[in-house]
């Protein structure tokens, strides 16, 4: 069995997350550093540095401020994991530097693919302000699907709130998708804030604030992901 499949079965992470653990030199097979593509047998001893298969998973809703990077910061940039006060968690998915709003942080690598893979069609909601007035056919065009560099976006839901503001609910997340959709319809995003992921709302969190996801809210969230 391939090592990434083994780690996923033992609930260390998803297969994608397992590849990351291997790439960052945290996985050992019989005391030897594992590499991508390694195979393990029942008799082999597998160790993951700093991880255990049975752990207490935690989940947080965080309001990412504008200017903070979710992944791969450049020199001088602030990354979530460096400024978030609780160690051992990581952001699920991305929110670009110039956008703000809800992002989920956790130590549960199992949920990464289930939450981010567009085939599962999980809703994400955004509040968007545009530089120019919204055209009369904007809602119809956005909801039907927009051509962004040869890709037609999936159907979505749009509520126009005023001449420069709309709310959009997507079930996919192409890079800079909403910004590119607006440009394709002759407008530009002035401000973009994610306000909901599935049943998890941003609520009244101020920029930089966070709260635990727990209780019934967490149960519904995990059940929807298949856990």
N, C-alpha and C positions, 0 to 999 in steps of 0.2 A: 504494500500500500504506500502511495506517495505520502511524504511527510506532511504536506499541507492538508491533505484529506484526513490524515490521522489526527492532527491538531484540531481540526474542525469537529471531528467526531467526539473528541475528548472535551469539547467546549472551551478550548483556549481562545478561539476566535473563529471568524469565517475563514474560508480558504484564502481569500484575498488578504485578510489580516494576517494569516499564517505566513504568507509569502513575505509580508513586511517584517514579521518577527525574525524570519530566517535571514532576510537581507540586512537587518540591523544586528546580526550576530548574537541573537539571544537564544538560539535553539541548539541543543547538543544531542547527539545520538551516540550512546555508549561512551560518553565523555569527549567525543570528537565534534567539532563545530560542524553543524549541518549546512548544506548548500541547497539551492533550489533544485528540485528534481530528485533529491535523495529518496530512497525507499526504506521503510522500516518493516520488521517482522515482529511477531508476538513476543519473542524472547528479548528484543532490543529494549534498552532503557533510554527513554526520551526525557530530557529536562528542558524547561523553558525558564531562562533567567528572569527572576522578578515576577513570575506568573505562577499561578496554580490553577488546576482545572476546576476546582470548586472554590468559588469566591463570592464575596458579597458585592453584587452589582449595584451601582449608584447611577442616578440619572439627574441631570440638571437642565433647566431652561435658562438660557443666558441671553441677555440683550446686547448683542455685539455693537459696539460704537463704530461710527464711521472712522476710517483710518487704521483700524485693527485688521490684521491678516489672519485668515483661518489656517492656511497651510503655506509652507515654503516662503517665508519672508526674505526680502532682500536686506542688505546691510542698512541698519538704522531703522528698520520697520519693527513694529510691535506685533508679536504673534500671540494668539489667545492663550496657548499653553504656558507662555512666559508670564502673563499678567493675571491669569485666573488663579484665585487664592487656594484652590483645592487641588493637590497633586494627584497624579495617577489617572486623570481623565483626559479625553481627547474629543475634539469636535467631530460630529457626524455630518459629512457633507461640507459644502463651501458657501460662503457669502462674500461677494467681492469687496474690495477695500473701500469703495465709495458707497456701499450699501450698509444698512444697519438692520437690527432686528433679531428675531428669534433664531437661535441655533442650539441644538441639543448636544450636551457634553456628557460623556459616560466612560466607564471602563469596560463596557460590554461590547466586545468586537463582534458578537453574534448578530447584532441588529444592523450592521453596516449595509450589507447587501440588501436585506429585506426592506430597509427604509429608502435606499437610494436607487435601486434598480427600477427603471421606469415601467417595467412589465407588471409591477405590482400596483401601479396607479394610485399612489397615496397622495392626498391633497396637500398642497402648500399654498398659503394665501399671502398676498402682498398688497401694501398700500403704496400707490405710485403717484407722484406729482410730476407734471410735464412742464417743459419750458414754454410751449405754445398752447393755444386753445385746442381742445380736443375736437376733432371734426365730427360731423353728424353721423358718418358711417363708420367711425372708429370701433365702436362696440361690435358691430356686425362683422367687420373685417377681422378683428382680433379673435373673436369666438370661433370663426369658421376655419382658422388656421392661416398662418402667415409664412411666406417664403423667406427664409433667412439663409442666404448663401446656398440655395439649392435644397434646403431641408424645409418641409412643410410642417409647422408645429401642430401638435394635437389640439383637438377642440378644447376650449377652456371656458370659464365663466367670467364675465366682465360686468361690473356695476360702475357706471359713470356717476360720480358723486357731485362734481361741479365742473366748470369749464376747464379746469387744469388738474383734476384729481380723479383717479379711478381705483377700484379694487379688483384684483385679478386672482383667480384660483386656478392653479396648474396641477397637472399630475406628472410632469416631467421637469427636467432642469438642465437644459443645454447651457453651455457657458454664456453668461451675459444675455440669456434668452430674452428677458423682458426688455432690456435696453435695445437689443437688436430688432425686436418686433416693433418697437416704437419708431425706430429709425426707418424701418421698411414702410411705415405708414406716415412718414413725413413729420415726425415729431421727435423730441428727445426727452430722456428722463432727467428731471431736476433733482428728485429725491426718491429713494426706494427703501421701503422698510418691510421686512417679512414679519407678518403678524400671527401666523398660525402654521403649525406642522401637524397634520392629521387632527387629533383631538386636543393637542397641546397649544393653548393660546399664549401669546406674548403677554397679554393682560396689561397691568400697570407697571411693569418693570421699567425703570429708567435705564438709560444707556450705561452699560457696565454692571448693572445689577443682575442677580441670578436668584433662582429658587429651586429647591428640590422638587422633582416629579415623583409623587408617591401616592399611596392609597388607591382609590377607585380610578383616578386619572391614569395612574401608571398601569393598573390592571387592564383597562380598556386599550391603552396604547400597545402593550405587549401582546395582548390577545389579537389585535388587529394585524400584528406582525407575525403571528403564528406561534407565539410562545405562551 
